[in-house]
Amino acid sequence: MRCVIIDDEPLALGIIKSYCEDIGALNIVGTFTNALEAIPLLSDTNVDLVFLDIEMPQINGIDFIKTLDHKPLFVFTTAYSQYALEGFEINAVDYLVKPIPFPRFVKAVNRAKEIYELKRANKEPSVLQVKESLATSGVEEFVFVKSDYGTVKIKLSDIRYIQGLKDYLKIHVFEEKPILTLMTFKDIQSKLPENQFLRVHRSYIVNIRSINSIQRSKVIIDNIRIPIGDSYKTDFLKKIGM
């Protein structure tokens, strides 16, 4: 993969450069300490992957990516963890917090390579494929949701089911009290792998890995009986192979 490195700190840029060289599968076609200086190269060259700092002069990394009409794959490399949510919301391949251990860097590159290979085969990676790529590279599968006055990180494997309550969603998680978030079902479904989390009712989404049994028109999860709506039943049964 042809890659570009952008970081206003020469030392950090040098570390990322040496990591790329050690891996061997990456062809560095440009390094920059100013994001704006990278625009001509990104416009004229078929760049596959960009390693990008966030806190930089003139324009930060997140805003810079948003300006690009044709976005390559990109990995944020930053000392600030508070940008993680926004980074993932604009489809970053990964978000690495400095100082970056080499094994963690390798996992990010492996994930980028899997997505790159899918695109080369003329197949856009689905949400589920990207999630599976995360799992195989050792990166934890999770979503961020706003709750109360902060943002909560929730492991997908901990989510049992999601219940609609007027303007709120109630996310039921393993061995924790439910998390309330001001979101719509459409918003939460866009964050979840569609083959794992299925809408079974106008008021419920279930994690199929948490289903204990199905009885008539109900899904049983942890002794909770969740109704299957008539308009969702056919699609739900088809997706679980029944």
Backbone as numpy.savetxt, mean C-alpha at the origin, in Angstrom:
# Nx Ny Nz CAx CAy CAz Cx Cy Cz
16.42 -2.98 -13.84 15.58 -1.78 -13.84 16.46 -0.53 -13.84
16.04 0.46 -14.64 16.75 1.75 -14.69 16.21 2.62 -13.56
17.09 3.12 -12.71 16.64 3.85 -11.53 17.32 5.21 -11.40
16.65 6.09 -10.68 17.13 7.44 -10.37 17.07 7.62 -8.85
18.05 8.32 -8.30 18.08 8.59 -6.86 18.04 10.09 -6.65
17.12 10.56 -5.79 16.98 11.99 -5.50 17.01 12.20 -4.00
18.00 12.91 -3.52 18.13 13.19 -2.08 19.03 14.40 -1.91
18.57 15.39 -1.14 19.37 16.61 -0.98 20.54 16.43 -0.03
20.63 15.29 0.65 21.76 15.01 1.53 22.75 14.10 0.79
23.94 14.61 0.45 24.91 13.81 -0.31 25.27 12.49 0.37
25.35 12.48 1.70 25.68 11.25 2.41 24.59 10.21 2.21
23.34 10.61 2.40 22.21 9.69 2.23 22.13 9.22 0.78
22.36 10.14 -0.16 22.33 9.76 -1.57 23.41 8.72 -1.87
24.59 8.91 -1.26 25.68 7.97 -1.47 25.37 6.58 -0.93
24.68 6.52 0.21 24.32 5.23 0.80 23.34 4.48 -0.10
22.31 5.19 -0.57 21.34 4.56 -1.48 22.04 4.10 -2.76
22.95 4.91 -3.27 23.68 4.56 -4.48 24.49 3.28 -4.27
25.16 3.18 -3.12 25.96 1.99 -2.85 25.08 0.75 -2.67
23.92 0.92 -2.05 22.97 -0.18 -1.91 22.55 -0.69 -3.29
22.22 0.24 -4.19 21.79 -0.14 -5.54 22.90 -0.90 -6.26
24.12 -0.43 -6.11 25.26 -1.08 -6.76 25.50 -2.47 -6.19
25.30 -2.62 -4.87 25.50 -3.93 -4.24 24.47 -4.94 -4.72
23.24 -4.50 -4.97 22.20 -5.41 -5.43 22.50 -5.90 -6.85
22.96 -5.00 -7.70 23.39 -5.42 -9.02 22.32 -5.41 -10.09
21.08 -5.59 -9.73 20.00 -5.67 -10.72 19.49 -4.28 -11.12
20.04 -3.24 -10.51 19.58 -1.88 -10.77 20.63 -1.11 -11.56
20.19 -0.43 -12.60 21.06 0.40 -13.42 20.80 1.86 -13.09
21.72 2.50 -12.37 21.54 3.89 -11.96 21.80 4.80 -13.16
20.76 5.53 -13.60 20.91 6.42 -14.76 21.00 7.88 -14.35
20.85 8.18 -13.06 20.97 9.56 -12.62 20.84 9.69 -11.12
21.60 10.63 -10.54 21.49 10.97 -9.12 21.37 12.48 -9.01
20.51 12.95 -8.10 20.24 14.39 -8.00 20.06 14.79 -6.54
20.52 15.99 -6.21 20.29 16.55 -4.88 19.13 17.56 -4.91
18.57 17.79 -6.08 17.43 18.69 -6.24 16.42 18.01 -7.16
15.21 17.84 -6.69 14.20 17.10 -7.46 13.91 17.75 -8.80
13.89 19.07 -8.84 13.56 19.77 -10.09 14.58 19.48 -11.18
15.82 19.24 -10.79 16.86 18.95 -11.77 16.67 17.59 -12.43
15.85 16.72 -11.81 15.62 15.38 -12.36 14.53 15.36 -13.43
13.78 16.46 -13.56 12.63 16.47 -14.48 13.02 16.16 -15.93
14.06 16.80 -16.49 14.40 16.47 -17.89 14.72 15.00 -18.10
15.45 14.40 -17.16 15.78 12.98 -17.30 14.54 12.10 -17.21
13.67 12.41 -16.27 12.45 11.61 -16.10 11.50 11.79 -17.29
11.60 12.93 -17.97 10.74 13.18 -19.13 11.25 12.50 -20.38
12.58 12.43 -20.52 13.18 11.94 -21.76 13.66 10.49 -21.70
13.77 9.93 -20.50 14.35 8.61 -20.32 13.32 7.65 -19.75
13.41 6.41 -20.18 12.51 5.39 -19.66 13.01 4.91 -18.29
12.70 5.68 -17.26 13.10 5.36 -15.90 12.06 4.44 -15.28
12.50 3.35 -14.67 11.58 2.38 -14.09 11.30 2.61 -12.61
12.31 3.12 -11.88 12.19 3.21 -10.42 12.92 4.45 -9.92
12.29 5.17 -8.99 12.91 6.35 -8.38 12.96 6.17 -6.88
14.15 6.38 -6.30 14.31 6.46 -4.85 14.33 7.94 -4.49
13.43 8.34 -3.61 13.13 9.77 -3.46 12.99 10.17 -1.99
13.76 11.20 -1.59 13.60 11.78 -0.26 12.33 12.62 -0.24
11.82 12.94 0.93 10.62 13.77 1.02 10.94 15.21 1.38
11.63 15.43 2.50 11.96 16.78 2.94 13.15 17.31 2.14
12.83 18.13 1.11 13.87 18.72 0.27 13.52 20.17 -0.02
14.51 21.00 -0.37 14.22 22.41 -0.68 13.43 22.56 -1.97
12.73 23.67 -2.09 11.93 24.04 -3.27 10.65 23.21 -3.42
10.77 21.89 -3.43 9.58 21.05 -3.55 9.85 19.73 -2.83
8.87 19.28 -2.03 9.11 18.01 -1.33 8.79 16.83 -2.25
9.24 15.65 -1.83 9.14 14.47 -2.69 7.72 14.10 -3.06
6.78 14.23 -2.11 5.39 13.87 -2.38 4.79 14.80 -3.43
5.00 16.11 -3.25 4.48 17.06 -4.24 5.15 16.88 -5.60
6.43 16.52 -5.60 7.15 16.31 -6.85 6.54 15.16 -7.64
6.28 14.04 -6.97 5.68 12.88 -7.65 4.32 13.25 -8.24
3.56 14.05 -7.52 2.23 14.45 -7.99 2.30 15.28 -9.27
3.44 15.94 -9.53 3.56 16.77 -10.73 3.83 15.96 -11.99
4.26 14.72 -11.84 4.66 13.92 -13.00 3.44 13.34 -13.73
3.40 13.52 -15.03 2.31 12.98 -15.83 2.42 11.46 -15.95
3.63 10.98 -16.17 3.88 9.54 -16.29 4.79 9.12 -15.14
4.17 8.53 -14.14 4.90 8.22 -12.92 5.62 6.87 -13.02
6.93 6.85 -12.77 7.61 5.55 -12.62 7.26 4.95 -11.27
7.69 3.75 -11.01 7.59 3.22 -9.66 8.48 4.07 -8.76
8.06 4.28 -7.51 8.90 5.10 -6.64 8.86 4.60 -5.21
10.01 4.76 -4.55 10.18 4.38 -3.15 10.63 5.61 -2.39
9.92 5.97 -1.33 10.34 7.10 -0.50 11.43 6.65 0.48
12.46 7.48 0.61 13.54 7.23 1.57 13.67 8.49 2.41
13.22 8.44 3.65 13.11 9.67 4.43 13.38 9.42 5.90
13.70 10.48 6.61 13.93 10.39 8.05 12.64 10.64 8.84
11.55 10.90 8.13 10.32 11.31 8.80 9.20 10.30 8.55
8.76 9.63 9.61 7.75 8.59 9.46 6.33 9.15 9.33
6.13 10.44 9.64 4.76 10.98 9.66 4.15 11.10 8.27
4.97 10.95 7.23 4.44 11.05 5.87 4.00 9.70 5.31
4.08 8.64 6.10 3.82 7.29 5.59 2.42 7.17 4.99
1.41 7.67 5.67 0.04 7.55 5.18 -0.12 8.20 3.82
0.34 9.44 3.68 0.21 10.14 2.41 1.03 9.46 1.33
2.18 8.91 1.71 3.02 8.21 0.75 2.32 7.02 0.14
1.68 6.21 0.97 0.99 5.03 0.47 -0.28 5.41 -0.29
-0.90 6.53 0.08 -2.12 6.94 -0.61 -1.85 7.35 -2.05
-0.60 7.74 -2.37 -0.28 8.07 -3.76 0.48 6.92 -4.42
0.31 5.72 -3.85 0.79 4.47 -4.47 2.30 4.31 -4.50
2.97 4.73 -3.44 4.40 4.44 -3.33 4.60 2.94 -3.24
5.66 2.44 -3.88 6.00 1.02 -3.77 6.34 0.67 -2.33
7.08 1.57 -1.68 7.47 1.33 -0.29 7.86 2.66 0.34
8.01 2.63 1.66 8.32 3.83 2.44 9.41 3.43 3.43
10.64 3.86 3.19 11.78 3.45 4.01 12.22 4.61 4.90
12.31 4.34 6.20 12.69 5.37 7.16 14.18 5.24 7.48
14.90 6.35 7.33 16.34 6.39 7.59 16.61 6.29 9.10
17.72 5.69 9.49 18.71 4.99 8.66 18.14 3.67 8.15
18.34 3.39 6.88 17.71 2.24 6.22 18.64 1.03 6.28
18.23 -0.04 6.95 19.06 -1.26 6.95 19.08 -1.86 5.54
20.20 -2.41 5.15 20.32 -2.98 3.80 19.28 -4.07 3.53
19.02 -5.02 4.47 18.00 -6.04 4.20 16.62 -5.45 3.93
16.28 -4.37 4.63 14.98 -3.72 4.41 14.94 -3.07 3.02
16.07 -2.52 2.59 16.17 -1.93 1.26 15.97 -3.01 0.19
16.59 -4.16 0.40 16.46 -5.27 -0.55 15.01 -5.70 -0.70
14.27 -5.75 0.42 12.85 -6.13 0.36 12.05 -5.14 -0.47
12.36 -3.86 -0.33 11.66 -2.84 -1.11 11.94 -3.02 -2.60
13.20 -3.29 -2.94 13.58 -3.50 -4.34 12.90 -4.74 -4.90
12.84 -5.80 -4.11 12.18 -7.03 -4.56 10.71 -6.78 -4.86
10.08 -5.99 -4.03 8.67 -5.67 -4.27 8.53 -4.86 -5.56
9.42 -3.88 -5.77 9.39 -3.08 -6.99 9.60 -3.96 -8.22
10.50 -4.93 -8.12 10.78 -5.83 -9.25 9.56 -6.67 -9.61
8.81 -7.13 -8.61 7.61 -7.93 -8.88 6.57 -7.10 -9.62
6.37 -5.86 -9.18 5.40 -4.99 -9.84 5.88 -4.65 -11.25
7.18 -4.40 -11.39 7.78 -4.10 -12.69 7.58 -5.25 -13.67
7.79 -6.47 -13.22 7.63 -7.64 -14.08 6.18 -7.82 -14.52
5.24 -7.52 -13.62 3.83 -7.60 -13.99 3.51 -6.60 -15.10
4.07 -5.39 -14.98 3.82 -4.37 -16.01 4.48 -4.75 -17.33
5.65 -5.35 -17.27 6.33 -5.77 -18.50 5.54 -6.85 -19.23
4.81 -7.63 -18.46 3.98 -8.68 -19.06 2.63 -8.12 -19.52
2.55 -6.78 -19.55 1.33 -6.08 -19.98 0.15 -6.37 -19.08
0.44 -6.57 -17.78 -0.63 -6.80 -16.82 -0.47 -5.79 -15.69
-1.49 -4.98 -15.49 -1.45 -4.07 -14.35 -1.66 -4.86 -13.08
-0.82 -4.69 -12.06 -0.99 -5.44 -10.83 -2.28 -5.05 -10.12
-3.06 -6.05 -9.76 -4.28 -5.78 -9.00 -3.92 -5.45 -7.57
-4.90 -4.94 -6.83 -4.67 -4.65 -5.41 -4.21 -5.90 -4.68
-4.87 -7.05 -5.01 -4.50 -8.29 -4.33 -3.08 -8.70 -4.66
-2.66 -8.58 -5.93 -1.30 -8.95 -6.31 -0.27 -8.10 -5.60
-0.55 -6.82 -5.46 0.39 -5.95 -4.76 0.47 -6.33 -3.29
-0.68 -6.65 -2.69 -0.68 -7.07 -1.30 0.10 -8.37 -1.13
-0.06 -9.31 -2.09 0.68 -10.56 -2.00 2.17 -10.33 -2.16
2.52 -9.36 -3.01 3.93 -9.00 -3.18 4.50 -8.48 -1.87
3.72 -7.67 -1.18 4.15 -7.19 0.14 4.41 -8.34 1.09
3.49 -9.32 1.09 3.60 -10.43 2.03 4.85 -11.26 1.75
5.13 -11.54 0.47 6.27 -12.37 0.14 7.58 -11.65 0.38
7.57 -10.32 0.34 8.81 -9.59 0.59 9.03 -9.34 2.07
8.10 -9.79 2.91 8.26 -9.64 4.36 7.72 -8.33 4.89
7.04 -7.54 4.04 6.48 -6.28 4.49 5.09 -6.53 5.03
4.78 -5.95 6.15 3.51 -6.20 6.81 2.35 -5.62 6.01
1.24 -6.37 5.90 0.05 -5.91 5.22 -0.81 -5.12 6.20
-1.15 -3.89 5.84 -1.90 -3.05 6.76 -2.62 -1.95 6.00
-3.53 -1.28 6.71 -4.17 -0.06 6.20 -4.08 1.00 7.28
-4.13 2.26 6.85 -4.22 3.38 7.78 -5.64 3.94 7.71
-6.24 4.20 8.87 -7.55 4.86 8.90 -7.52 5.95 9.97
-8.29 6.99 9.72 -8.39 8.07 10.69 -9.42 7.69 11.75
-9.03 7.87 13.02 -9.92 7.55 14.13 -9.69 8.56 15.25
-10.75 9.10 15.79 -10.67 10.16 16.80 -9.84 11.32 16.23
-8.71 11.65 16.88 -7.89 12.78 16.42 -6.55 12.32 15.85
-6.47 11.05 15.46 -5.22 10.54 14.93 -5.46 9.56 13.79
-4.39 8.90 13.39 -4.43 7.90 12.33 -3.96 6.57 12.90
-4.73 5.53 12.65 -4.46 4.21 13.23 -4.00 3.25 12.13
-2.96 2.49 12.43 -2.49 1.45 11.51 -3.11 0.13 11.95
-3.76 -0.56 11.00 -4.44 -1.82 11.32 -3.93 -2.92 10.39
-3.47 -4.02 10.97 -3.07 -5.17 10.16 -4.30 -5.78 9.51
-4.21 -6.09 8.24 -5.34 -6.70 7.53 -5.76 -8.02 8.17
-4.77 -8.77 8.63 -5.08 -10.08 9.21 -5.85 -9.96 10.52
-5.81 -8.78 11.16 -6.53 -8.58 12.43 -8.00 -8.18 12.22
-8.33 -7.72 11.01 -9.70 -7.27 10.76 -10.62 -8.48 10.59
-11.67 -8.57 11.43 -12.64 -9.65 11.34 -13.79 -9.26 10.41
-14.40 -8.13 10.66 -15.45 -7.63 9.79 -15.62 -6.14 10.05
-16.32 -5.48 9.13 -16.54 -4.04 9.21 -18.03 -3.78 9.16
-18.50 -2.98 10.08 -19.94 -2.73 10.24 -20.24 -1.25 9.99
-21.27 -0.96 9.21 -21.67 0.41 8.95 -22.62 0.92 10.02
-22.34 2.12 10.53 -23.19 2.74 11.54 -23.44 4.20 11.15
-24.49 4.45 10.39 -24.80 5.78 9.90 -23.59 6.37 9.17
-22.97 7.42 9.73 -21.85 8.08 9.04 -20.51 7.44 9.36
-20.49 6.44 10.23 -19.23 5.83 10.67 -19.13 4.38 10.23
-17.91 3.88 10.23 -17.66 2.46 10.10 -17.05 1.97 11.41
-17.46 0.78 11.81 -16.94 0.15 13.02 -16.11 -1.06 12.58
-14.79 -0.96 12.74 -13.89 -2.02 12.29 -13.61 -2.95 13.47
-14.09 -4.17 13.36 -13.92 -5.16 14.42 -12.60 -5.90 14.19
-11.71 -5.82 15.18 -10.38 -6.42 15.04 -10.14 -7.47 16.12
-9.15 -8.31 15.88 -8.85 -9.43 16.76 -8.34 -8.96 18.11
-9.01 -9.40 19.19 -8.60 -9.16 20.57 -8.37 -7.69 20.92
-9.06 -6.79 20.22 -9.01 -5.37 20.53 -10.42 -4.81 20.44
-10.65 -3.67 21.07 -11.97 -3.08 20.94 -12.11 -2.48 19.54
-13.33 -2.46 19.00 -13.54 -1.97 17.63 -13.04 -0.54 17.43
-12.66 -0.25 16.20 -12.15 1.07 15.84 -13.22 1.80 15.03
-13.57 3.00 15.46 -14.56 3.81 14.74 -13.84 4.78 13.82
-14.31 4.88 12.57 -13.70 5.80 11.62 -14.78 6.44 10.76
-14.59 7.72 10.45 -15.54 8.46 9.63 -15.19 8.22 8.16
-15.67 7.09 7.62 -15.39 6.70 6.24 -16.63 6.08 5.63
-16.66 6.01 4.31 -17.73 5.29 3.61 -17.24 3.89 3.27
-18.18 3.01 2.93 -17.79 1.67 2.50 -16.93 1.74 1.24
-17.24 2.67 0.36 -16.46 2.81 -0.87 -15.01 3.17 -0.55
-14.81 4.07 0.42 -13.46 4.48 0.80 -12.67 3.32 1.37
-13.28 2.57 2.29 -12.54 1.48 2.94 -12.29 0.34 1.96
-13.24 0.07 1.06 -13.05 -1.01 0.09 -11.90 -0.72 -0.87
-11.66 0.56 -1.16 -10.55 0.91 -2.05 -9.19 0.62 -1.42
-9.16 0.47 -0.10 -7.91 0.20 0.61 -7.68 -1.29 0.85
-8.70 -2.11 0.61 -8.64 -3.52 0.98 -8.53 -4.42 -0.25
-7.80 -5.54 -0.14 -7.75 -6.50 -1.25 -9.13 -7.10 -1.50
-9.61 -6.95 -2.73 -11.01 -7.28 -3.02 -11.33 -8.76 -2.95
-10.33 -9.62 -3.08 -10.59 -11.05 -2.99 -10.54 -11.58 -1.56
-10.19 -10.72 -0.63 -10.14 -11.13 0.78 -11.27 -10.50 1.58
-11.65 -9.27 1.25 -12.71 -8.57 1.98 -13.91 -8.38 1.07
-15.03 -8.99 1.43 -16.20 -9.01 0.57 -17.39 -8.32 1.25
-18.13 -7.58 0.48 -19.37 -6.95 0.96 -20.45 -8.02 0.94
-21.07 -8.29 2.08 -22.11 -9.31 2.16 -23.48 -8.71 2.47
-23.49 -7.42 2.79 -24.72 -6.76 3.22 -24.48 -5.27 3.08
-25.53 -4.49 2.97 -25.32 -3.04 2.86 -24.64 -2.46 4.10
-24.65 -3.22 5.21 -24.03 -2.74 6.45 -22.80 -3.54 6.88
-22.33 -4.49 6.04 -21.22 -5.34 6.47 -20.24 -5.69 5.34
-18.96 -5.66 5.69 -17.89 -6.26 4.89 -17.23 -7.30 5.79
-16.90 -8.47 5.23 -16.26 -9.50 6.05 -14.92 -9.88 5.46
-14.01 -10.28 6.36 -12.74 -10.87 5.95 -12.98 -12.37 5.79
-12.90 -12.89 4.56 -13.27 -14.29 4.34 -12.35 -15.25 5.10
-11.15 -14.79 5.46 -10.24 -15.65 6.22 -10.69 -15.80 7.67
-11.61 -14.94 8.10 -12.09 -15.00 9.48 -13.41 -15.74 9.62
-13.99 -16.16 8.49 -15.30 -16.84 8.53 -15.15 -18.22 9.15
-15.95 -18.50 10.18 -15.96 -19.82 10.80 -16.91 -20.78 10.07
-18.06 -20.26 9.64 -19.02 -21.08 8.91 -20.05 -20.19 8.24
-20.83 -20.79 7.33 -21.93 -20.09 6.66 -23.18 -20.91 6.88
-24.20 -20.30 7.45 -25.44 -21.00 7.77 -26.61 -20.26 7.13
-27.19 -20.90 6.10 -28.30 -20.30 5.37 -27.91 -18.91 4.85
-28.50 -17.88 5.37 -28.20 -16.52 4.88 -27.41 -15.72 5.90
-26.51 -16.43 6.61 -25.68 -15.74 7.60 -24.23 -16.24 7.55
-23.33 -15.31 7.81 -21.91 -15.63 7.96 -21.60 -15.62 9.45
-20.89 -16.65 9.92 -20.54 -16.72 11.34 -19.07 -16.40 11.51
-18.77 -15.35 12.27 -17.40 -14.95 12.60 -17.33 -14.73 14.11
-16.51 -15.54 14.78 -16.35 -15.42 16.24 -17.70 -15.42 16.95
-18.59 -16.34 16.55 -19.93 -16.49 17.13 -20.85 -15.31 16.85
-20.42 -14.40 15.99 -21.29 -13.29 15.58 -21.96 -13.68 14.26
-23.27 -13.54 14.21 -24.05 -13.92 13.02 -24.28 -12.67 12.17
-23.67 -12.65 11.00 -23.73 -11.49 10.11 -24.63 -11.83 8.93
-25.66 -11.02 8.68 -26.61 -11.35 7.59 -25.98 -11.19 6.21
-26.41 -12.03 5.28 -26.03 -11.91 3.88 -27.22 -11.31 3.14
-27.05 -10.13 2.60 -28.14 -9.46 1.91 -28.47 -10.13 0.59
-29.73 -10.10 0.19 -30.16 -10.76 -1.05 -29.41 -10.25 -2.28
-29.13 -8.95 -2.32 -28.47 -8.37 -3.49 -26.98 -8.68 -3.54
-26.42 -9.20 -2.42 -24.99 -9.52 -2.37 -24.73 -11.03 -2.39
-25.78 -11.82 -2.17 -25.62 -13.25 -1.94 -24.99 -13.99 -3.12
-25.50 -13.76 -4.32 -24.99 -14.49 -5.49 -23.52 -14.22 -5.72
-23.13 -12.95 -5.68 -21.73 -12.57 -5.92 -20.83 -13.12 -4.81
-21.30 -13.04 -3.57 -20.51 -13.52 -2.45 -20.26 -15.03 -2.55
-21.31 -15.81 -2.81 -21.16 -17.25 -2.90 -20.28 -17.65 -4.09
-20.38 -16.90 -5.17 -19.54 -17.18 -6.34 -18.06 -16.96 -6.01
-17.75 -15.89 -5.30 -16.37 -15.55 -5.00 -15.73 -16.51 -4.00
-16.56 -17.14 -3.16 -15.97 -18.10 -2.23 -16.10 -19.53 -2.75
-16.58 -19.67 -3.98 -16.60 -21.00 -4.63 -17.76 -21.87 -4.25
-18.90 -21.28 -3.91 -20.06 -22.08 -3.53 -21.18 -21.90 -4.57
